[in-house]
């Protein structure tokens, strides 16, 4: 059994190398910290595409971007789609400047969310509003500090914040994914029940 573990890791690694040759986001699991305005989650390399998996637990989440030069900006909000479960929570997000002044707001409550199947991860999502087009950037932001605020009516529920538009999967990210993806799949799809989602609302 012990000898099988390295083999399984190698097979997972090989699968990731193949599947990541096409469009994908780096998955990032954010479960620690409150991600407040005073202590936001720092998004490094803002142009690199990432899918940030997290959960609101009573308060909005804040994400911070710092850039010393102009950059292509993209942000979009999605929700894991659970088989047999309706979309019970819609999320909104705002882009703020360094002084927390509003730049742009995307209201998920008034948006017509739609279903989307990510064929490489073999998972379904509810797709919400985006700043960009077709999961890609369509605008340039000047150098500076920006914040993304994610929230909804109850400030509860699981969501996925997609940022950046440049695909990049260095070996360190691929190795990390071998261990993080089972946790993400379990927490956001496989072990989630409709009753749990509704109870947290």
Residue pairs with C-beta under 8 A, 6 or more apart in sequence:
9 178
12 178
13 174
13 175
13 178
16 169
16 174
16 177
16 178
17 174
19 120
19 121
20 120
20 167
20 169
20 174
22 120
23 135
23 167
24 49
24 120
24 121
24 167
24 169
25 49
25 50
25 51
25 162
25 164
25 167
26 48
26 49
26 50
26 51
26 168
26 169
26 173
26 177
27 50
27 51
27 53
27 177
27 180
27 181
27 184
28 50
28 51
28 52
28 53
28 180
29 53
29 54
29 180
29 183
29 184
29 187
30 41
30 52
30 53
30 54
31 54
31 55
33 39
33 41
34 59
35 41
35 54
35 61
35 62
35 63
36 59
36 62
37 62
37 100
37 147
37 149
40 62
40 63
40 64
40 147
41 52
41 54
41 61
41 62
41 63
41 64
42 63
42 64
42 66
43 50
43 52
43 63
43 64
43 65
43 148
43 163
45 164
45 168
46 65
46 67
46 71
46 73
46 163
46 164
47 71
47 72
47 137
47 164
47 165
47 166
48 164
48 166
48 167
48 168
49 74
49 162
49 163
49 164
49 165
49 166
49 167
49 168
50 162
50 163
50 164
51 78
51 160
51 161
51 162
52 63
52 160
52 161
52 162
52 163
53 158
53 159
53 160
53 184
53 187
53 188
54 61
54 150
54 158
54 159
54 160
54 161
55 156
55 157
55 158
55 159
56 91
56 150
56 151
56 152
56 154
56 155
56 156
56 157
56 159
57 155
57 156
58 155
58 156
59 155
60 149
60 150
60 151
60 155
61 149
61 150
61 151
62 147
62 148
62 149
62 150
63 147
63 148
63 149
63 150
63 161
63 163
64 145
64 146
64 147
65 145
65 146
65 147
65 148
65 163
66 144
66 145
67 141
67 143
67 144
67 146
68 143
69 143
70 140
70 141
70 142
70 143
71 140
71 141
71 143
72 137
72 139
72 140
72 141
72 165
72 166
73 95
73 131
73 132
73 137
73 139
73 140
73 141
73 146
74 130
74 131
74 132
74 135
74 136
74 137
74 138
74 162
74 163
74 164
74 165
75 93
75 95
75 106
75 130
75 131
75 132
75 148
75 161
75 162
75 163
76 127
76 128
76 129
76 130
76 131
76 132
76 135
76 161
76 162
77 91
77 92
77 93
77 106
77 108
77 128
77 129
77 130
77 150
77 159
77 160
77 161
77 162
78 116
78 125
78 126
78 127
78 128
78 159
78 160
78 162
79 87
79 89
79 90
79 91
79 113
79 125
79 126
79 128
79 157
79 158
79 159
79 160
80 123
80 124
80 125
80 126
80 158
80 160
80 188
80 189
80 192
81 87
81 115
81 123
81 124
81 125
81 126
82 189
82 192
82 193
82 194
82 197
83 124
84 194
85 192
85 193
85 194
85 197
86 194
87 113
87 126
88 157
88 197
88 198
88 201
89 152
89 154
89 156
89 157
89 159
89 197
89 201
90 108
90 109
90 111
90 113
90 128
90 152
91 108
91 128
91 150
91 151
91 152
91 157
91 159
92 105
92 106
92 107
92 108
92 109
92 129
92 150
92 151
92 152
93 105
93 106
93 108
93 129
93 148
93 149
93 150
93 151
93 161
94 102
94 103
94 104
94 105
94 106
94 148
94 149
94 151
95 102
95 103
95 104
95 105
95 131
95 146
95 147
95 148
96 102
96 103
96 146
96 147
96 148
96 149
97 103
97 144
97 145
97 146
97 147
98 144
98 145
98 146
98 147
100 147
103 146
104 131
106 128
106 129
106 130
106 131
107 129
108 128
108 129
108 152
109 152
109 153
111 128
111 129
113 126
113 127
113 128
114 126
114 127
115 124
115 125
115 126
115 127
116 124
116 125
116 126
116 127
117 123
117 124
117 125
118 124
118 125
121 181
123 185
123 189
125 160
130 162
131 139
132 138
132 139
132 165
135 162
135 165
136 165
137 164
137 165
148 161
148 163
150 159
150 161
154 201
156 200
156 201
157 197
157 200
157 201
158 187
158 188
158 192
160 188
